[in-house]
Each structure stands twice: as structure tokens, then as C-alpha cells.
Amino acid sequence: MRLFSYKGLSMMIMLRDEHCPPHAHVDAGVWSARFKFSFCHNSVELWDVVAHSRRAPSAVLEGLRQGLSQPAHLRRARGIWWDKLQTACLDNQLWDTQHDEVVMMKSVASTTYMIGSSYYEPEKNKTLLALMGAPEGVEIEL
């Protein structure tokens, strides 16, 4: 499903055979790229680029990344992803309540909990986390 266009290129959320992490695709014919987005923060990053016959211009890739970072486009991407896959791709990851972020392998501290489940509310642009063993969950306003 198309999110937006930038310099004649369409940023898309594919609706078949998708997988975590949440991401959007751009196919320029001579190259293709994927951009990761999240349900727990508003950053967007270039995930990878494949040059089929030509390299992707850095300025175009950055323009596409900034385009997806726009609140309306990011919210639409999350909504499409959630509607299709029903996952925020956060389950079974570690959440640090002190720093309010997903953390990779780190020594378990009293502020680190396993995310048991996550739920995205598209109409409120909010992610809810149920943390295993924590006294309460986390609500992330995006």
C-alpha cells in the first residue's frame, strides 16, 4: 500500500509475506531500499539498499527517510502495518523502564522487563506494552 511519493518514487508497505521489524519499501528499478520504523519511538532509519544496476543517490535516500519521518506518513505506515500484521514487533524484547526504551542484551536490572505483549491503537497513535513481572504496563504516545 502506497504511503507517499518523493521525486517520483513511491514509499510502500508491502501487504504480502511481510516480517519484522516494521519497514517500508522503495523500488526505483535500478535500486531498491527499505526503511525501518518503530512503534515505540518516532525515528526512521535506512535499513538496507540493493543496487540492481546503479547506486542510490544519498540525497534521495535521505529525502525518503525524512518523508517517512513526517508524522502523518509515519502514523499511516504504523496503521497499515498494524492492520495487516497485528504486531508492533516488540513482543519478547527487553524494555528499560528507567530510560523508556527497548534494549538489546544487557544485564538485567530492576528497571528491565520482558515485553509480554504490545498493542498499537491507530486512532490514538499510541502503543501499549504489557511487561512481564512489572506492576503496570507502559503507554507510549507517538
Disulfide bonds with the S-S distance in Angstrom:
Cys20-Cys89 2.01
